[in-house]
Amino acid sequence: MKVQGDDLPSNRAWLAWPEVLNVCQNSSNREALITPHKRFTYTQMAERVFQFQRLLTSLGLKAGDRLVTLLGNDWVYPVTYWAALGSGIIFVPLNTRLVKAEIQPILDEVEPRLIISDERYEAQVPDNWRHALLLQTGWTSQSEHLSSDIHPPFPVEPLDVAVLLYTSGTTGKPKGVMLTHQNIAVQFYQASRVLVPMSPADRVVSLYPLFHSAQHVFLQAPLTIGATSVIDEFHPDRVAPLLSNEHITIFFGVPAMYHILLQNPKFSAEHFPHIRLLTYGASIMPMETILTLRQRFPEAEIRNLYGQTENSPAVTGLDDRYALSKPGSVGRPLPGMTVSIFDDNNHEVAAGVVGEIVTQGINLMKGYFKNEDAFKEVVRDNWYHTGDLGYLDEEGFLYVVDRKKDMIIRGGQNIYPAEIENVLYTHTDILECAVIGIAHPILGEEVAAIVVRRPQSTVTEEMIIQYTRERIAAYKVPVRVRFVDELPHNASGKILKRELRELAQQGAL
């Protein structure tokens, strides 16, 4: 079984910068960007973009060159982004949490003409690339006196590479995902018209790191329709005044952010009445968290998205209308996309049968930068193999079961850790958890849970095992529960189960 999304409009050029420029010309006095220390109307944002473009030209950069950034959540990120895209320069935002040894091979592969870094991350730039480094203060000060009157030409075709996003490397060496101008323009359209229908009156907050592929979309897509993007870093104690003072209407977050915010009983519609839509992605949201959100924001829509960086990143979305009738679903394919489920022999399976989720369509990346072999491993016969397990129901709604590599096989029985984790998250003493497979001499694998307890909790291993035994089949019940202070995460907020499995193999768990 496979499911196709609706058709995309046939009369669009699928170039994002001209769309934003048109908004700047027609919504000149509307607020475009709001950050803790600076606010921009659309006219002011365009002027800064043009100044940055002139500086890029004066520094010798041209279409096709790579511009690497190590920038935090501030106005410099989106303005630099549009300056690069508007000049045909490839924008390469790096994860600011990477250390020098991790950044080194990426820079060696990318060979950037310029690296722009926030002063906080200067020490992470390897010595052999410091000749290309320009600190953020220098970047902004050198450009602010340049003319913004001359609009440079736009030397770009839809299938030219616009952005190079390095994957988080949960399964090994990070790979550079090449997204075209068409990829991002289509994704911005899908996000602002279908995934999270926006209007110019909306104020969309970006608190997750801007280099993340999903946050990247929710930062930039509002600017293509004249809405306002509000940017800050995620500090739980700063979220409440920001939501209130800026009258935020749309909130995007990853499940871990919602989990933290819901610890505060004031995170509710009573205190933030302007919020009309809550959306999430990047990892599976426990059902308990979704139900709590519904109780706190009964009038707000809750929408989720599913995808991968390789798909720009969103592939499917669940409309709030189906949240109750399709609990646990990540929705149907977005316009221009097709989703199917394959078995291990690359054959389509019937509705309701679990297999690997595969995708096809206009969102798919152009390839991996300088890594054609890796591209051929995941894209076969024009189908992108996600590595996720899931199924489609009779009405074409997609359900994600787990990562294929995370599945536990116990005595021939397939066990999906996400199912057990959802049960564990209903326990009031559990703050965060991960379920992995551990080696067993007879069964092959057994189930183990690694748990972060809430402060002051005294829950024991035996109590948690008994709790799960009452709620799931016996063969799925963890035989071991280990308590830790925190779980390892990547920059996307995903738990690094590979590291947990390695620790278990070493006897450290």
C-alpha positions in Angstrom: 0.0 0.0 0.0 1.2 3.5 -0.8 -0.4 6.9 -0.2 0.1 10.1 -2.2 -0.3 13.6 -0.9 -2.3 16.3 -2.9 -0.8 18.0 -5.9 1.3 21.1 -5.5 0.4 24.3 -7.3 1.8 24.2 -10.9 2.2 28.0 -11.3 4.9 28.6 -8.7 8.6 29.0 -9.4 9.7 27.4 -6.1 12.3 29.9 -5.1 12.0 31.2 -1.6 14.1 34.4 -1.6 11.9 36.1 -4.2 8.8 35.3 -2.1 10.4 36.9 1.0 11.5 39.9 -1.0 8.0 40.3 -2.3 6.7 40.3 1.3 9.4 42.9 2.3 8.1 45.2 -0.5 4.4 44.7 0.3 4.5 44.5 4.1 7.2 47.0 4.7 6.2 48.2 8.2 5.1 44.8 9.6 7.4 43.2 12.1 9.5 40.4 10.6 12.0 39.4 13.2 12.0 39.8 17.0 15.0 38.8 19.1 15.9 39.6 22.8 17.9 42.7 21.7 16.7 43.7 18.3 13.5 44.1 16.3 13.1 44.3 12.5 10.3 45.4 10.2 10.3 43.7 6.8 12.0 46.8 5.3 14.7 46.8 7.9 15.3 43.1 7.5 15.7 43.5 3.7 18.1 46.3 4.2 20.3 44.2 6.4 20.1 41.3 4.0 21.3 43.5 1.1 24.2 44.9 3.3 25.3 41.3 4.1 25.1 40.5 0.4 27.4 43.4 -0.5 29.8 42.3 2.2 29.8 38.7 0.9 30.6 40.1 -2.6 33.4 42.3 -1.3 34.9 39.2 0.5 35.0 37.4 -2.9 32.2 34.9 -2.4 30.2 33.9 -5.4 27.4 31.5 -6.3 28.2 27.9 -5.4 30.7 28.8 -2.6 30.0 27.5 0.9 29.4 29.7 3.9 29.6 27.9 7.2 28.0 29.4 10.4 28.3 28.7 14.1 25.6 31.0 15.3 23.1 31.0 18.2 19.5 32.0 18.2 19.7 35.6 17.1 18.8 37.8 14.2 22.2 37.3 12.6 21.2 33.7 11.7 18.1 34.4 9.5 19.6 37.5 7.9 22.8 35.7 7.0 20.7 32.8 5.7 18.7 35.0 3.3 21.9 36.9 2.2 23.5 33.7 1.3 20.5 32.2 -0.5 19.8 35.5 -2.4 23.4 35.4 -3.7 23.4 31.7 -4.7 25.9 30.9 -1.9 25.4 27.6 -0.1 24.4 28.1 3.6 26.0 25.5 5.9 24.8 25.9 9.6 26.8 23.8 12.0 25.6 22.4 15.3 27.1 24.8 17.9 27.4 21.9 20.4 30.0 20.1 18.3 33.6 20.1 19.6 36.6 21.0 17.5 37.4 17.4 16.7 33.9 16.9 15.3 33.9 20.1 13.3 37.3 19.4 11.8 36.2 16.7 9.3 33.1 18.6 8.3 35.1 21.7 7.4 37.6 19.6 5.6 34.8 18.2 3.5 32.9 21.4 3.0 35.9 23.6 2.2 34.1 26.9 3.1 35.1 30.2 1.7 33.9 31.9 4.9 33.1 30.8 8.5 30.9 33.2 10.5 31.0 32.4 14.2 29.4 33.8 17.4 32.3 34.7 19.8 31.0 32.0 22.1 32.0 29.3 19.6 35.2 30.7 18.3 37.4 28.1 20.2 35.6 25.3 18.3 37.0 26.4 14.9 40.0 24.2 14.1 43.4 26.0 13.6 43.7 25.1 9.9 40.4 26.9 9.1 40.9 30.1 11.2 42.0 31.9 8.1 38.4 31.7 6.8 36.9 32.8 10.2 35.0 36.1 10.7 33.5 36.7 14.1 29.9 37.7 14.4 30.7 41.2 15.7 33.0 41.8 12.8 30.4 40.4 10.3 27.7 42.8 11.6 29.9 45.9 12.1 31.6 45.6 8.6 28.3 45.4 6.9 26.2 48.0 8.7 27.8 51.0 6.8 27.4 49.4 3.4 24.7 50.6 1.0 21.5 48.6 0.9 20.2 50.4 -2.2 21.6 48.0 -4.8 19.8 44.7 -5.1 22.2 42.1 -6.4 21.1 39.7 -9.2 19.6 36.3 -8.1 21.8 33.8 -9.9 19.8 30.7 -8.9 17.8 27.9 -10.5 15.3 25.8 -8.4 17.5 22.7 -8.5 20.7 24.5 -7.4 21.9 23.5 -3.9 20.8 26.1 -1.3 21.5 24.6 2.1 23.9 21.9 3.4 22.6 20.4 6.6 24.8 17.9 8.5 22.9 15.1 10.1 23.2 14.6 13.8 25.1 11.3 13.4 23.0 9.0 15.6 24.0 6.1 13.3 27.6 7.1 12.6 29.5 9.8 10.7 27.5 12.9 10.0 26.5 13.4 6.3 25.9 16.6 4.5 22.3 16.7 3.2 22.1 18.8 0.0 18.8 20.7 -0.1 17.9 22.6 -3.2 16.2 26.0 -3.5 13.1 24.0 -4.7 13.3 21.7 -1.7 13.2 24.6 0.8 10.6 26.7 -1.1 8.3 23.7 -1.3 8.8 22.9 2.4 8.1 26.5 3.4 4.9 26.3 1.4 3.9 23.0 2.9 4.7 24.3 6.4 2.8 27.6 6.2 -0.2 26.4 4.2 -0.7 22.8 5.2 1.3 21.6 8.2 0.7 24.7 10.3 -1.6 27.1 8.3 -0.4 30.6 9.0 -1.5 34.1 8.3 0.3 37.5 8.4 -1.2 38.0 11.9 0.6 35.0 13.4 3.6 35.3 15.7 5.7 32.1 15.6 8.3 31.5 18.2 11.6 29.7 17.6 13.3 28.5 20.8 15.0 25.3 19.5 18.5 25.6 18.0 18.1 27.3 14.6 20.5 24.9 12.9 18.0 22.1 13.4 16.2 21.2 10.2 12.6 21.4 11.6 13.3 24.6 13.6 14.9 26.0 10.4 11.5 25.6 8.7 9.5 27.2 11.5 11.9 30.1 11.6 11.9 30.9 7.9 8.5 29.8 6.6 6.6 32.6 8.4 8.7 35.2 6.6 7.4 33.9 3.2 3.8 34.9 4.0 4.4 38.1 6.1 4.0 36.6 9.6 6.4 37.4 12.5 9.3 35.2 13.7 10.2 35.5 17.3 13.6 34.1 18.2 15.2 33.3 21.6 17.0 30.4 23.2 15.2 27.8 25.3 15.4 28.7 28.9 12.4 27.4 30.8 12.3 30.5 33.1 12.3 32.8 30.1 9.6 31.1 28.1 6.6 32.4 30.0 7.3 36.1 29.8 8.2 35.7 26.1 5.0 34.0 25.2 3.0 36.6 27.1 4.8 39.8 26.1 5.0 38.9 22.4 1.5 37.4 22.1 2.8 34.2 20.6 0.2 32.4 18.5 2.1 29.4 17.2 4.6 27.4 19.3 6.9 24.7 17.8 8.9 22.4 20.1 10.3 19.0 20.4 8.8 16.6 22.9 11.5 17.2 25.5 10.7 20.9 25.5 7.0 20.3 26.1 7.9 17.8 28.8 9.9 20.4 30.6 7.3 23.2 30.2 4.5 21.1 31.4 6.2 20.8 34.8 5.0 24.3 35.3 1.2 24.3 35.9 1.0 27.8 34.5 1.9 26.6 31.0 -1.7 26.7 30.0 -4.3 28.6 27.9 -5.4 30.5 31.0 -2.0 32.3 31.1 -1.2 32.2 27.4 -4.6 32.8 25.7 -3.0 33.9 22.4 -1.6 30.5 21.6 -3.9 28.9 18.9 -1.6 26.2 17.7 1.0 23.9 19.3 3.1 21.8 17.0 5.9 19.3 17.5 8.3 17.0 15.7 11.9 15.5 15.7 10.9 12.5 17.9 7.8 10.6 19.1 5.7 12.4 21.7 4.5 10.2 24.6 0.7 10.0 24.6 0.6 11.1 28.2 2.3 14.4 27.2 -0.2 14.9 24.3 -3.2 14.4 26.6 -1.8 16.8 29.2 -1.3 19.4 26.4 -5.0 19.0 25.4 -6.1 19.5 29.0 -4.0 22.7 29.3 -4.9 24.2 25.9 -8.4 22.8 25.1 -9.1 25.3 22.4 -5.7 25.2 20.7 -4.9 22.9 17.8 -2.1 20.3 18.3 -0.4 19.2 15.2 2.6 17.0 14.6 5.0 16.4 11.8 7.2 13.5 10.8 10.2 13.5 8.6 14.0 13.5 8.2 16.6 16.1 7.3 16.8 14.2 4.0 13.2 15.1 3.3 13.6 18.9 4.0 12.5 17.6 6.7 8.7 17.1 6.9 7.0 14.3 5.0 3.6 13.9 6.8 1.5 16.0 9.2 -1.5 15.2 11.3 -4.4 17.7 11.2 -5.9 18.5 14.6 -9.3 17.2 13.3 -7.9 13.7 13.4 -6.1 13.8 16.7 -8.9 12.0 18.6 -9.9 9.5 15.8 -6.3 8.7 14.9 -4.3 8.8 18.1 -0.7 8.0 17.7 -0.7 8.8 13.9 1.7 11.2 12.3 -0.8 11.9 9.6 -0.9 11.7 5.8 1.7 12.7 3.2 2.2 16.4 2.5 1.5 17.7 -1.1 4.0 16.4 -3.5 5.0 13.4 -1.3 4.3 9.7 -1.4 4.7 7.3 1.5 4.8 3.5 1.4 5.7 0.6 3.7 8.2 -2.0 2.5 9.1 -5.5 3.8 12.7 -6.7 4.0 12.5 -7.7 0.4 11.5 -4.2 -0.8 8.0 -5.2 -1.5 5.0 -3.1 -0.5 2.9 -4.5 2.3 -0.8 -4.3 3.0 -2.5 -1.8 5.3 -1.8 -2.5 9.0 1.4 -4.5 8.4 4.5 -3.1 10.0 7.5 -2.5 7.7 10.1 0.1 6.8 8.7 3.6 6.0 9.9 4.7 2.6 9.2 8.0 0.9 9.3 9.6 -2.6 8.7 13.1 -3.9 9.7 16.7 -4.3 11.0 17.1 -0.8 13.8 14.5 -1.2 17.3 15.9 -1.0 19.6 16.2 -4.0 22.1 13.9 -2.4 24.8 13.7 0.3 27.7 16.1 -0.2 30.7 14.2 -1.6 29.1 10.9 -0.6 27.3 9.3 -3.5 27.8 5.8 -2.0 25.8 6.8 1.1 23.1 8.3 -1.0 22.8 5.0 -3.0 22.4 3.1 0.2 19.3 5.0 1.3 17.7 5.9 -2.0 16.9 2.8 -4.1 14.6 2.8 -7.1 13.7 6.4 -6.3 12.5 5.5 -2.8 14.2 6.9 0.3 14.5 4.3 3.0 14.0 6.1 6.3 15.2 3.4 8.7 11.9 3.8 10.6 9.3 1.1 11.2 5.7 1.9 10.8 2.4 1.1 9.1 -0.4 2.7 7.1 -4.0 2.2 8.1 -6.8 1.7 5.5 -7.4 5.5 5.3 -3.7 6.2 4.5 -2.7 7.6 7.9 0.9 6.8 8.9 1.9 5.4 12.3 5.6 5.3 13.3 6.4 2.3 15.5 10.1 2.7 16.1 13.6 3.0 14.6 14.4 -0.2 12.6 17.7 -0.5 14.4 16.1 0.0 17.8 13.8 -2.9 17.5 14.4 -5.7 20.0 14.1 -9.3 18.9 13.5 -11.5 22.0 13.2 -15.2 21.2 11.9 -14.4 17.7 9.3 -11.8 19.0 9.6 -8.3 17.7 9.4 -5.7 20.5 9.2 -2.0 19.8 10.8 0.1 22.5 8.6 3.1 21.9 5.5 1.1 23.0 7.2 0.3 26.4 8.5 3.9 26.7 4.9 5.2 26.3 3.8 3.0 29.2 6.7 4.1 31.4 6.0 7.8 30.7 2.6 7.3 32.4 4.3 6.6 35.7 4.3 9.8 37.7 7.9 9.2 39.0 9.5 8.9 35.6 10.9 12.1 34.1 12.6 10.5 31.0 13.3 7.0 29.9 14.8 4.9 27.1 14.3 1.2 26.4 17.0 -0.9 24.7 17.8 -4.5 24.0 20.6 -6.2 26.0 22.2 -9.5 25.1 20.8 -12.8 26.4 22.5 -16.2 25.8 19.2 -18.0 24.9 16.7 -15.5 23.8 19.1 -13.3 21.8 17.9 -10.1 23.5 16.1 -9.0 26.6 14.4 -5.7 27.4 16.1 -3.1 29.6 14.9 0.3 30.7 17.1 3.3 31.6 15.2 5.8 33.7 15.6 9.3 34.9 13.6 9.7 38.1 11.8 12.9 39.1 13.5 14.8 42.0 12.8 13.3 45.4 11.4 10.1 43.8 12.1 6.9 45.6 10.6 4.5 43.0 12.6 1.3 42.7 13.4 -1.1 39.9 10.9 -3.7 41.3 8.2 -1.1 41.4 8.7 -0.1 37.8 8.8 -3.7 36.6 5.6 -4.4 38.4 4.0 -1.3 36.9 4.8 -2.3 33.4 3.8 -6.0 34.0 0.3 -4.7 34.8 0.1 -2.9 31.5 1.9 -4.8 28.7 2.4 -8.4 27.6 4.9 -10.3 29.8 7.5 -10.7 27.0 7.8 -6.9 26.7 8.3 -6.3 30.4 11.9 -5.0 31.2 14.0 -7.5 33.1 16.3 -4.7 34.1 15.8 -1.1 35.1 18.8 1.2 35.7 18.5 4.7 37.1 20.7 7.6 35.7 20.9 11.3 36.3 20.5 12.1 32.7 20.3 10.4 29.3 22.5 11.3 26.3 20.9 13.4 23.6 22.0 14.7 20.2 21.3 18.3 19.1 17.9 17.3 17.8 16.8 16.2 21.3 16.8 12.6 20.4 18.1 10.1 22.9 21.3 8.4 21.8 20.4 4.8 22.2 23.5 3.7 20.4 25.5 5.1 23.3 23.3 3.4 25.8 23.7 0.0 24.0 27.4 0.5 24.1 27.4 1.2 27.8 25.3 -1.8 28.4 27.7 -4.0 26.4 30.5 -2.7 28.6 28.6 -3.6 31.7 28.2 0.1 32.7 24.4 -0.1 32.8 
